[in-house]
């Protein structure tokens, strides 16, 4: 089964011959190797690149173990470079190559080499991997399948596909599993035996239970504003456990570095500045989040918000939580107070900006006005959008606010520009 990953393929194509090492990052099983060895290699061949000018090395294969020695690998590479033409070097699971940092840096001095690498160990999965290449690494981050990508492989109606995506997320292997039992067991095993072990190994963590408890707390509060003191209070009240603020901050940093969670900061739209804490945390894959909680807390409202956030990120937007202050006059007291309104997402990409509200349902006019309140408080000319769960007509109201159905938003990459 071939699943298109056009967004990432285009990113690799756009980075060809840019003089940097193309580093494909992402959580395990997100499709990094498939992108590089199947999709990108097929593109090179279709573009007329001779097959003998594409050098592939999969360092996790038993027969390639001798080439994990850096000098032997470089000798192999040079032996296959027979002329001055361009060679595309595709290295999979490069963490198995001894001293891979120096090998990759040496490739930067090869004028006719264009190098692309993936890796899956705990260090290579982290955000600081680019620094290993002395500022000469160009990262392409691969997310789990978007809903649009998921539906290219899902055999069934769109709404049923949405319900499955909401529950099991977008890791490609889950699409091929046939039963709910297979899907849930795969995700739970992957989370505990792979992701947690990666984080513990990389950071030499000793408080394993505290890490799992922290993940449970974050998983139970996606879409809610929180900070380290609130989490410490939750540990004390709900779990009867004591944990320091420094440990919470440190462990959250570990989870972010491993791409398991992402942080959305609060942004004062009128003041044009970041506020600081509290912030919101979202999971890179909602299926992993659900597996962590044994599929007990599947609240569609919060999961929808998480999926909208992920969709904006994979489309390349920088996403913040908007805060809008508004002075309100109280006729009874004659006093004016400051009211803070929240915009779910402020999405920026270059000169583009969108203000987006995620609404599970708008059953009546009162609810519509509630959703519109923070958007109407914004006086600039950037586009304002409400994404509503399910299939709803795409409309523009008299205030210029676009209302679009969630599935239309997810399935059409140009949906924000309607």
C-alpha positions in Angstrom: 0.0 0.0 0.0 1.5 3.3 -1.1 0.4 6.4 0.8 1.3 9.8 -0.8 3.4 12.1 1.4 3.4 15.0 -1.0 4.1 17.7 1.5 7.3 16.2 2.6 8.4 15.0 -0.8 8.0 18.5 -2.1 10.2 19.8 0.8 12.9 17.3 -0.1 12.7 18.3 -3.8 13.0 22.0 -2.9 16.1 21.3 -0.9 18.0 19.4 -3.5 21.6 20.6 -4.0 21.4 23.3 -1.3 24.8 22.4 0.1 23.4 21.0 3.3 22.7 17.6 4.8 19.0 16.9 4.6 18.0 15.5 8.0 14.6 13.8 8.1 13.3 13.7 11.7 10.1 12.6 13.4 8.9 10.1 15.9 9.3 6.4 15.2 7.0 4.8 12.7 6.0 8.1 11.2 7.2 7.1 7.7 10.7 8.7 7.5 12.3 5.7 5.7 9.4 5.2 3.4 9.6 8.9 2.4 13.3 8.7 1.6 13.8 5.3 0.2 10.5 4.8 -1.7 9.0 8.1 -2.5 12.1 10.3 -2.9 14.1 7.6 -4.7 11.2 7.0 -7.1 11.1 10.8 -7.8 14.9 10.8 -8.6 14.5 7.9 -11.0 11.5 9.5 -12.7 13.4 12.7 -13.1 16.1 10.9 -15.1 18.7 10.4 -12.4 20.7 7.2 -13.4 20.2 4.4 -10.9 23.9 4.1 -10.3 24.0 7.7 -9.2 21.6 7.0 -6.3 23.6 5.4 -3.5 21.4 3.8 -0.8 22.7 2.4 2.5 20.3 1.0 5.1 22.5 0.7 8.2 20.0 -1.5 10.1 20.2 -4.4 7.7 22.4 -7.3 8.8 24.2 -7.6 5.5 25.3 -3.9 5.7 26.8 -4.2 9.2 30.4 -4.1 7.9 29.7 -0.6 6.5 28.8 0.7 9.9 32.6 1.3 10.2 33.0 4.9 9.0 36.2 4.3 7.0 34.8 1.2 5.2 31.6 3.1 4.4 33.5 6.0 2.9 35.6 3.6 0.9 32.4 2.0 -0.4 30.9 5.4 -1.2 33.9 6.5 -3.2 34.2 3.2 -5.0 30.6 3.8 -6.4 31.3 7.3 -7.5 32.7 6.7 -11.0 32.5 10.2 -12.5 32.0 13.9 -11.7 28.2 13.7 -12.0 25.9 14.4 -9.1 25.4 11.5 -6.7 22.4 11.3 -4.3 23.4 9.5 -1.1 20.4 8.2 0.9 21.3 6.9 4.4 18.7 5.2 6.5 19.1 4.6 10.2 22.3 6.5 10.1 22.7 6.3 13.9 24.1 2.8 13.4 27.0 4.3 11.5 29.9 4.8 13.9 30.9 8.4 14.3 28.2 9.4 11.9 28.5 13.1 12.7 32.0 13.3 11.3 31.1 11.1 8.3 28.2 13.4 7.4 30.3 16.5 7.9 32.9 15.1 5.6 30.2 14.6 2.9 29.7 18.4 2.9 33.1 18.7 1.3 32.1 16.4 -1.6 31.0 18.8 -4.3 29.0 16.2 -6.3 27.3 14.6 -3.3 23.8 15.5 -2.2 23.1 13.7 1.1 19.8 12.7 2.8 19.6 10.9 6.2 17.1 9.4 8.6 17.6 8.1 12.1 15.7 6.5 14.9 17.7 6.4 18.0 16.9 8.5 21.0 19.5 11.2 20.2 18.6 11.3 16.5 14.9 11.7 17.3 15.6 14.8 19.3 15.4 18.4 18.2 19.1 19.1 18.8 20.3 16.7 16.1 20.8 19.5 13.6 23.5 21.0 15.8 25.6 17.8 15.3 26.2 19.0 11.7 27.7 22.4 12.7 24.8 24.4 11.3 24.9 22.6 8.0 21.9 20.4 8.6 18.5 21.2 7.0 15.6 19.5 8.8 12.5 18.1 7.3 10.2 17.0 10.1 7.8 14.2 9.2 4.5 14.0 11.1 2.2 11.0 11.3 -0.4 10.8 8.6 -2.7 13.8 8.3 -6.4 13.0 7.9 -6.1 13.6 4.2 -3.2 11.2 3.9 -5.0 8.7 6.1 -8.1 8.7 3.8 -6.0 7.8 0.8 -5.4 4.4 2.5 -8.6 4.0 4.4 -11.2 1.8 2.8 -14.5 3.2 3.9 -16.7 6.3 4.3 -15.2 9.6 5.3 -17.1 9.9 8.5 -16.2 6.4 9.7 -12.6 7.2 8.7 -12.7 10.2 10.9 -13.9 8.2 13.9 -11.1 5.7 13.4 -8.5 8.5 12.9 -9.8 10.2 16.1 -9.3 7.1 18.1 -6.1 5.5 16.6 -4.3 8.5 15.0 -2.1 8.6 12.0 0.9 6.3 12.4 1.0 4.6 9.0 1.2 1.0 10.4 -2.1 1.4 12.2 -3.9 1.8 8.9 -2.9 -1.7 7.8 -4.1 -3.4 11.0 -7.4 -5.1 10.6 -9.1 -5.1 14.0 -9.5 -2.7 16.9 -7.5 -5.1 19.1 -4.6 -5.1 16.7 -4.5 -1.4 16.5 -4.8 -0.7 20.2 -2.2 -3.3 21.1 0.2 -2.0 18.5 0.0 1.6 19.8 0.2 0.6 23.5 3.2 -1.6 22.9 4.9 1.0 20.7 4.4 3.7 23.3 5.8 1.8 26.2 8.5 -0.3 24.6 9.8 2.3 22.2 8.9 5.9 22.9 9.3 5.8 26.7 12.5 3.8 26.5 13.9 6.2 24.0 13.3 9.2 26.3 14.6 7.4 29.4 17.7 6.2 27.6 18.5 9.5 26.0 18.1 11.6 29.2 19.2 9.0 31.8 16.0 9.4 33.7 15.5 7.6 37.0 12.0 8.5 37.9 10.2 6.3 35.5 6.8 6.4 37.3 6.9 10.1 37.5 7.5 10.4 33.8 4.5 8.2 33.1 2.3 10.1 35.6 3.4 13.4 33.9 2.4 12.0 30.5 -1.0 10.9 31.9 -1.6 14.4 33.3 -0.7 16.1 30.0 -2.7 13.6 28.0 -5.8 14.3 30.2 -5.5 18.1 29.8 -4.8 18.6 26.1 -6.2 21.9 25.0 -6.1 23.3 28.5 -3.9 26.0 29.8 -1.3 24.7 32.3 2.1 25.3 33.7 4.6 23.6 36.0 3.0 24.8 39.3 -0.4 23.6 38.2 1.0 20.2 37.3 2.8 19.9 40.6 -0.5 20.7 42.3 -2.2 18.0 40.2 0.4 15.4 41.3 -0.2 16.3 44.9 -4.1 16.4 44.8 -4.8 13.6 42.3 -1.9 11.2 42.7 -0.8 11.9 46.2 2.7 12.3 44.9 5.3 15.0 45.3 7.4 16.2 42.4 9.5 19.3 42.1 8.8 22.1 39.6 12.3 21.7 38.2 11.6 18.0 37.5 8.3 18.7 35.8 10.0 21.4 33.6 12.9 19.0 32.8 10.7 16.1 31.9 8.4 18.2 29.7 11.5 19.4 27.9 12.5 15.7 27.3 9.1 15.0 25.9 9.3 18.0 23.5 12.8 17.1 22.4 11.5 13.7 21.4 8.7 15.3 19.4 6.1 13.4 21.5 4.4 16.7 22.6 4.4 20.2 21.3 3.9 23.5 23.1 1.6 26.3 22.0 2.5 29.6 23.7 0.1 32.4 24.5 0.4 35.5 22.3 -1.1 38.9 23.2 -2.5 39.8 19.8 -3.0 43.5 20.6 0.2 43.9 22.5 2.1 41.9 20.0 4.1 40.0 22.5 4.3 36.6 24.2 2.7 36.3 27.6 4.6 33.3 29.0 2.9 30.7 31.1 0.4 29.1 31.2 0.7 27.3 27.8 -1.1 24.5 26.0 0.4 21.1 25.1 -0.7 18.9 22.2 0.3 15.4 21.2 2.1 14.7 18.0 -0.3 11.8 17.4 -3.7 11.4 19.1 -3.6 7.7 18.8 -0.5 7.5 21.0 -2.2 9.9 23.4 -5.3 7.6 23.5 -3.1 4.5 23.9 -1.4 6.1 26.9 -4.7 6.5 28.6 -5.8 3.0 27.6 -8.5 4.6 25.3 -10.5 5.7 28.3 -10.7 9.4 27.7 -11.6 9.9 24.1 -13.2 13.4 24.3 -13.9 14.4 20.7 -13.9 18.1 21.6 -10.3 18.2 22.8 -9.0 15.6 20.3 -10.5 17.7 17.5 -8.6 20.7 18.7 -5.4 18.7 18.9 -5.9 17.5 15.3 -6.5 21.0 14.0 -3.3 22.1 15.7 -1.3 19.3 14.2 -2.8 20.0 10.7 -1.7 23.6 10.9 1.8 22.7 12.0 2.3 20.1 9.2 1.1 22.7 6.7 4.1 24.8 7.9 2.4 27.3 10.2 3.8 28.6 13.4 0.9 28.3 15.9 0.2 30.2 19.1 -2.8 30.5 21.4 -4.2 34.0 21.0 -5.1 36.3 23.9 -7.3 39.4 23.3 -7.9 41.9 26.1 -11.0 43.9 26.0 -12.2 46.7 28.2 -15.8 46.1 29.3 -18.1 48.8 30.8 -20.4 47.8 33.7 -23.4 50.2 33.7 -24.4 49.2 37.2 -21.1 50.1 38.8 -19.9 52.6 36.2 -16.5 50.8 36.3 -14.5 49.4 33.4 -12.8 46.0 33.7 -10.5 44.1 31.4 -11.8 40.9 30.0 -9.5 38.4 28.4 -10.8 36.4 25.4 -9.0 33.5 23.8 -8.4 32.7 20.2 -7.7 29.0 19.9 -5.0 29.4 17.2 -3.0 32.2 15.7 -1.4 30.6 12.7 1.5 32.5 11.0 3.4 31.6 7.8 5.5 34.4 6.3 3.1 37.3 5.7 0.0 35.2 6.2 -1.9 35.1 9.4 -5.2 33.3 10.3 -7.2 33.5 13.5 -8.9 30.2 14.0 -11.5 28.9 16.5 -12.1 25.2 16.9 -15.8 24.5 17.7 -17.2 21.1 18.3 -20.7 22.3 17.6 -22.7 25.5 17.0 -26.3 24.5 17.8 -27.7 28.0 18.1 -27.1 31.7 17.6 -26.0 32.1 21.3 -23.2 29.6 20.8 -22.2 31.2 17.5 -21.8 34.6 19.2 -19.7 33.0 21.9 -17.3 31.6 19.3 -17.2 34.9 17.4 -16.6 37.1 20.4 -12.8 36.8 20.5 -12.6 37.1 16.7 -14.7 40.2 16.6 -12.5 41.8 19.3 -9.6 41.7 16.7 -9.5 44.8 14.7 -6.9 43.9 12.1 -7.6 42.7 8.6 -6.3 39.1 8.9 -8.7 36.3 8.1 -10.9 35.0 10.9 -12.2 31.4 10.7 -14.4 29.0 12.7 -13.8 25.3 12.1 -16.9 23.3 13.1 -17.0 19.5 13.6 -18.6 17.5 10.9 -20.0 18.5 7.5 -21.3 22.0 7.5 -21.8 24.5 4.7 -18.9 26.8 4.0 -20.1 30.3 4.6 -18.9 33.9 5.1 -21.1 36.0 7.4 -21.6 39.8 7.5 -18.6 40.2 9.8 -16.4 38.5 7.3 -15.9 35.4 9.4 -15.5 32.1 7.5 -17.2 29.1 8.9 -16.0 25.7 7.5 -16.6 22.1 8.4 -13.8 20.2 10.1 -13.6 17.5 7.4 -13.5 20.1 4.6 -10.7 21.9 6.5 -8.7 18.7 6.9 -9.2 17.3 3.4 -8.5 20.5 1.4 -5.0 21.9 2.0 -6.2 25.2 0.5 -9.3 25.4 2.8 -8.1 28.5 4.7 -8.1 30.6 1.6 -11.7 30.0 0.6 
